[in-house]
Amino acid sequence: MTTVTTQHRGVKGTITAFAIIFVTIITLANCCTTIDSGSVGIRFKKWSNDPELRGGVIGTCKGWVWYNPITQNIYQYPTYIQRKTYTAFDVQTKDASIFNMSPTIAYHIDPDRATDIFIKYRESLDRIEDGYIHTCIFEAYRTCGNEYTADQLMSNREEFELKVRQRLNKTLLEEGFIVSEFTTQIMPPQSLRDAIDAKNQAVQNALKAENKVKEAEAEAKIAIAKAEGEAKALRIQGDGEAYYNRVVAASINELLVRQYAIEKWDGKLPEYTGGSIPFINASVQSK
């Protein structure tokens, strides 16, 4: 009986020891965390009446951090580049046209301002992006959009986007957020898109018409040059044929005259020629 009791006590003691070790491990795990090298950890007291501790913040930390989870907590902010594309929203211009804007921002937290950000917002970075930063972006677009008409905005997109970014740089930098990149997809209202498409189509049609005129002028010049060449060739050919015909005609007329004289001659030579040569030369008689 004594042996059984002793064994029972030994098993119970072992279980208790394991339980104590398990609870200790869980407690230690909850009392320790790690802060990534690309982040800033904020150690703060959950309850504090100390006026010197702004927001209960004790200080920043990195690496392995031990703390009392009952009275303290650790908040972590990444300090590397964050990129956020916001859902498109409408912006009204000075002439009441509605543009659809879809901004993308790349930014990072100033490590030296991480404590100020935590004290002011006490939110995760995702919630700050969807809250404060989103509000700043919308306000920058709304304010800058009211400075342009629809046509002016379409003609000066780069200037408009630059103004929005400059406004954001100033507002966010004051809070500890540094803007690295900022781009916007700007979609004009449908009526303006239709007008732009019609204008582009008119320009294309005008260019096509201009090209056709130039093509017709070129073809006309080619036809004229071809006609002038053909006319010149015909003239040269006609002049040659006319010359040939004149020479042939002159030769035929002389032969006809001689033939006619021969046909009318009675074969007698005149008795007195007065030293002149007979009208039929020897070459004709020999024939």
C-alpha positions as CSV (number, residue, x, y, z in Angstrom):
1,M,0.0,0.0,0.0
2,T,2.8,2.3,0.9
3,T,4.5,1.6,-2.4
4,V,1.4,2.3,-4.4
5,T,0.9,5.6,-2.6
6,T,4.5,6.5,-3.2
7,Q,4.1,5.8,-6.9
8,H,0.9,7.8,-7.1
9,R,2.6,10.7,-5.5
10,G,5.5,10.4,-7.9
11,V,3.3,10.4,-10.9
12,K,1.3,13.4,-9.6
13,G,4.5,15.2,-8.9
14,T,5.8,14.6,-12.4
15,I,2.5,15.8,-13.9
16,T,2.7,18.9,-11.7
17,A,6.2,19.6,-12.8
18,F,5.3,19.2,-16.5
19,A,2.4,21.5,-15.9
20,I,4.6,24.1,-14.2
21,I,7.1,23.9,-17.0
22,F,4.4,24.2,-19.7
23,V,2.9,27.2,-18.0
24,T,6.3,28.7,-17.6
25,I,7.0,28.2,-21.3
26,I,3.7,29.7,-22.3
27,T,4.3,32.7,-20.0
28,L,7.8,33.3,-21.3
29,A,6.5,33.0,-24.9
30,N,4.0,35.7,-24.1
31,C,6.6,37.8,-22.5
32,C,8.9,37.8,-25.5
33,T,8.7,39.0,-29.1
34,T,11.0,40.0,-31.9
35,I,11.1,43.2,-33.8
36,D,12.2,42.9,-37.4
37,S,15.3,44.9,-38.5
38,G,13.1,46.8,-41.0
39,S,10.6,47.8,-38.3
40,V,10.5,49.9,-35.1
41,G,9.0,48.5,-31.9
42,I,7.1,50.8,-29.5
43,R,7.1,49.6,-25.9
44,F,4.3,51.2,-23.9
45,K,2.4,50.7,-20.6
46,K,-1.2,49.8,-20.9
47,W,-2.1,51.9,-17.9
48,S,0.0,54.9,-16.9
49,N,-0.6,58.1,-15.0
50,D,2.9,59.3,-15.5
51,P,2.8,62.6,-17.3
52,E,6.3,62.1,-18.6
53,L,5.3,59.1,-20.5
54,R,3.5,60.4,-23.6
55,G,0.8,57.9,-24.4
56,G,2.4,55.5,-21.9
57,V,5.3,55.1,-24.3
58,I,8.5,53.8,-22.6
59,G,10.6,53.8,-25.7
60,T,11.5,52.0,-29.0
61,C,13.0,48.6,-29.3
62,K,14.5,46.1,-31.8
63,G,15.5,42.5,-31.9
64,W,14.4,40.2,-29.0
65,V,12.3,42.1,-26.6
66,W,11.2,40.9,-23.1
67,Y,8.2,42.6,-21.5
68,N,5.4,42.1,-19.0
69,P,2.3,41.2,-21.0
70,I,0.0,42.1,-18.1
71,T,1.1,45.8,-17.8
72,Q,2.9,46.4,-21.1
73,N,2.6,45.8,-24.8
74,I,4.7,46.1,-27.9
75,Y,3.5,47.8,-31.1
76,Q,5.4,47.4,-34.4
77,Y,5.7,49.7,-37.4
78,P,7.5,48.7,-40.6
79,T,9.9,51.4,-41.9
80,Y,10.5,49.9,-45.4
81,I,8.6,51.1,-48.5
82,Q,4.8,50.5,-48.4
83,R,2.8,50.5,-51.6
84,K,-0.9,51.1,-51.7
85,T,-3.4,51.3,-54.6
86,Y,-6.7,52.9,-53.6
87,T,-10.1,52.1,-55.0
88,A,-11.1,54.7,-57.6
89,F,-13.1,57.8,-56.3
90,D,-14.7,60.7,-58.0
91,V,-13.2,64.2,-58.1
92,Q,-15.2,67.3,-59.3
93,T,-13.4,70.0,-61.4
94,K,-14.1,73.7,-61.5
95,D,-16.7,73.3,-64.2
96,A,-18.5,70.5,-62.3
97,S,-17.2,67.7,-64.5
98,I,-16.6,64.4,-62.7
99,F,-13.3,62.6,-63.1
100,N,-12.6,59.2,-61.7
101,M,-9.2,59.0,-60.0
102,S,-7.3,55.8,-59.0
103,P,-4.1,56.7,-57.1
104,T,-1.1,54.5,-56.1
105,I,1.2,55.7,-53.4
106,A,4.6,54.4,-52.2
107,Y,5.8,55.7,-48.8
108,H,7.6,54.8,-45.7
109,I,7.6,55.8,-42.1
110,D,10.3,58.1,-40.7
111,P,11.9,55.9,-38.0
112,D,12.4,58.9,-35.8
113,R,8.7,59.7,-36.0
114,A,7.4,56.3,-35.3
115,T,6.7,57.1,-31.6
116,D,4.7,60.2,-32.6
117,I,2.7,58.2,-35.1
118,F,1.8,55.6,-32.4
119,I,0.9,58.2,-29.8
120,K,-1.4,60.1,-32.2
121,Y,-3.1,57.2,-34.0
122,R,-2.5,53.9,-32.0
123,E,-3.5,52.0,-35.1
124,S,-1.8,49.5,-37.3
125,L,-0.3,50.8,-40.5
126,D,-3.0,49.2,-42.6
127,R,-5.7,51.0,-40.7
128,I,-3.8,54.3,-40.9
129,E,-3.6,53.8,-44.7
130,D,-7.3,53.2,-45.0
131,G,-8.0,56.1,-42.6
132,Y,-5.8,59.1,-42.3
133,I,-3.6,58.7,-45.5
134,H,-6.7,58.0,-47.6
135,T,-8.4,61.1,-46.3
136,C,-5.2,63.2,-47.1
137,I,-5.1,61.8,-50.6
138,F,-8.8,62.5,-51.3
139,E,-8.5,66.0,-49.9
140,A,-5.5,66.8,-52.0
141,Y,-7.3,65.6,-55.2
142,R,-10.5,67.6,-54.2
143,T,-8.6,70.8,-53.6
144,C,-6.4,70.6,-56.7
145,G,-9.2,69.4,-58.9
146,N,-11.2,72.6,-58.1
147,E,-8.4,74.7,-59.7
148,Y,-9.0,73.2,-63.2
149,T,-11.7,72.9,-65.7
150,A,-12.2,69.6,-67.5
151,D,-10.2,70.7,-70.6
152,Q,-7.5,72.2,-68.5
153,L,-7.1,69.1,-66.4
154,M,-6.9,66.9,-69.5
155,S,-4.3,69.2,-71.1
156,N,-2.2,69.5,-67.9
157,R,-2.3,66.0,-66.3
158,E,1.3,66.1,-65.2
159,E,1.0,69.5,-63.6
160,F,-2.2,68.4,-61.8
161,E,-0.6,65.2,-60.5
162,L,2.5,67.2,-59.4
163,K,0.3,69.6,-57.4
164,V,-1.4,66.7,-55.7
165,R,1.9,65.1,-54.8
166,Q,3.3,68.4,-53.5
167,R,0.3,68.8,-51.3
168,L,0.6,65.3,-50.0
169,N,4.3,65.6,-49.4
170,K,3.7,68.5,-47.1
171,T,0.7,67.0,-45.3
172,L,2.1,63.5,-44.8
173,L,5.6,64.6,-44.0
174,E,4.3,66.6,-41.1
175,E,2.9,63.4,-39.7
176,G,6.1,61.3,-40.3
177,F,5.2,59.7,-43.6
178,I,7.6,60.1,-46.5
179,V,6.2,59.8,-50.0
180,S,8.5,58.0,-52.4
181,E,6.3,57.6,-55.5
182,F,2.9,58.8,-56.5
183,T,0.9,58.0,-59.7
184,T,-2.7,58.4,-60.8
185,Q,-4.9,56.7,-63.3
186,I,-7.2,59.5,-64.5
187,M,-10.5,58.6,-66.2
188,P,-12.4,61.6,-67.6
189,P,-16.3,61.6,-67.8
190,Q,-17.9,59.7,-70.6
191,S,-19.0,62.8,-72.4
192,L,-15.5,64.1,-72.5
193,R,-14.1,60.7,-73.6
194,D,-16.7,60.7,-76.5
195,A,-15.6,64.3,-77.4
196,I,-11.9,63.3,-77.4
197,D,-12.6,60.2,-79.5
198,A,-14.6,62.3,-82.0
199,K,-11.8,64.9,-82.1
200,N,-9.2,62.2,-82.7
201,Q,-11.3,60.6,-85.4
202,A,-11.7,64.0,-87.1
203,V,-8.0,64.5,-87.0
204,Q,-7.4,61.1,-88.5
205,N,-10.0,61.7,-91.2
206,A,-8.3,65.1,-92.0
207,L,-4.9,63.4,-92.2
208,K,-6.4,60.7,-94.5
209,A,-8.0,63.4,-96.7
210,E,-4.7,65.3,-96.8
211,N,-2.8,62.2,-97.8
212,K,-5.3,61.5,-100.5
213,V,-4.9,65.0,-101.9
214,K,-1.2,64.6,-101.9
215,E,-1.5,61.2,-103.5
216,A,-3.9,62.7,-106.2
217,E,-1.4,65.6,-106.8
218,A,1.4,63.1,-107.2
219,E,-0.6,61.0,-109.5
220,A,-1.6,64.0,-111.6
221,K,2.0,65.1,-111.8
222,I,3.0,61.7,-113.0
223,A,0.2,61.7,-115.6
224,I,1.2,65.1,-116.8
225,A,4.8,64.1,-117.1
226,K,3.8,61.0,-118.9
227,A,1.5,62.9,-121.3
228,E,4.2,65.5,-122.0
229,G,6.7,62.7,-122.7
230,E,4.3,61.0,-125.0
231,A,3.4,64.2,-126.8
232,K,7.1,65.0,-127.2
233,A,7.7,61.6,-128.6
234,L,4.8,61.9,-131.0
235,R,6.1,65.3,-132.1
236,I,9.5,64.0,-132.8
237,Q,8.0,61.0,-134.6
238,G,5.7,63.3,-136.7
239,D,8.6,65.6,-137.6
240,G,10.6,62.6,-138.8
241,E,7.7,61.3,-140.9
242,A,7.0,64.8,-142.3
243,Y,10.7,65.1,-143.3
244,Y,10.6,61.7,-144.9
245,N,7.4,62.5,-146.8
246,R,8.8,65.7,-148.1
247,V,12.0,64.1,-149.4
248,V,10.0,61.2,-150.9
249,A,7.5,63.6,-152.4
250,A,10.2,65.7,-154.0
251,S,11.9,62.7,-155.5
252,I,8.6,61.3,-156.9
253,N,7.6,64.7,-158.4
254,E,10.9,64.9,-160.3
255,L,10.6,61.4,-161.7
256,L,7.0,61.9,-162.7
257,V,7.9,65.1,-164.6
258,R,10.7,63.2,-166.5
259,Q,8.4,60.2,-167.1
260,Y,5.7,62.5,-168.5
261,A,8.3,64.3,-170.8
262,I,9.5,61.0,-172.1
263,E,5.9,59.9,-172.8
264,K,5.3,63.0,-174.8
265,W,8.6,63.0,-176.7
266,D,8.5,61.9,-180.3
267,G,12.1,60.7,-180.4
268,K,13.5,63.7,-182.3
269,L,16.1,66.0,-181.0
270,P,15.7,69.7,-181.6
271,E,17.7,71.0,-184.6
272,Y,18.9,74.0,-182.7
273,T,19.7,73.7,-179.0
274,G,21.7,76.9,-178.7
275,G,24.4,75.0,-176.8
276,S,21.9,74.0,-174.1
277,I,21.7,70.5,-172.7
278,P,18.8,68.4,-173.9
279,F,16.0,68.3,-171.3
280,I,16.4,64.5,-171.1
281,N,19.8,63.6,-169.8
282,A,21.8,60.5,-170.8
283,S,20.9,58.7,-167.6
284,V,17.2,59.0,-168.4
285,Q,17.7,57.9,-172.0
286,S,19.7,55.0,-171.1
287,K,16.8,53.7,-169.0
